[in-house]
Amino acid sequence: MTHMAKPERSIRKSVSLPARIDQRVRAIASIRKASANRVLVDLIEAGLQSKEAEKERFFALTNRLSESTDSAERERIKKELARMTFGD
C-alpha cells in the first residue's frame, strides 16, 4: 500500500491589487491559460523562494567575510553586503 500525501489545505485571503498589477497578473494568466489566482500563488511562491535564496547568499557572504584573510576580498564582500542591505 502506498502512502499518498494529503493535499495542502488552502486558506482564502482577500487582497486588493493596484490596477496596474492586476492587469499584469491577468495578462500572465491569459498567456498561461491559467486562473489569476494560480498566477498570484505562483508569483508569491517565487518571491518567497527568492527572499530565502537572498538570505542564504547573505549568510554565505558573511561566512566568507569572517573567514577571509585577504583584505581586498574582505572589501569586495563588505561592498556586496552593503549593496544587498542598502541597495545601490
MORA-V228103 format. One line per field, one symbol per residue. psi: psi as a letter, one per 40 degrees, with the letter a starting at -180 (. if undefined). A space follows every 50 residues. Layout:
psi->???
This chain:
psi->hihhiiihhihhihihiidddddddddddddefiiddddddddddddddd ddddddddddddddddehehdddddddddddddddea.
